[in-house]
Amino acid sequence: MTPVVMVDKAHLLDRKMLVKVRFLLNFKLDAQSPMAIIMVGQSEI
């Protein structure tokens, strides 16, 4: 099973938080996908 995290109002996240989210997804990137993230918000993302 792959956990799915859904972030509502993701357009309100600052750059620092988006970098932290990127690091979460970078775990063993070439071997496995630890989770899926769906970011919902305005089109600025």
VENKA-V980478 format. One record per residue. D_FIRST is the distance of its C-alpha to the first C-alpha in Angstrom with 2 decimals. Layout:
d_first = <D_FIRST	D_FIRST>
This chain:
d_first = <0.00	3.78	6.49	9.45	12.94	15.89	19.34	22.32	25.75	24.39	27.86	29.17	27.25	29.69	29.43	28.81	25.65	24.33	24.98	22.96	19.95	20.49	20.53	17.13	15.70	18.05	16.36	16.43	16.58	17.71	15.27	11.79	10.50	9.54	9.11	10.78	14.06	16.20	19.78	22.19	25.89	29.19	29.70	30.82	27.35>
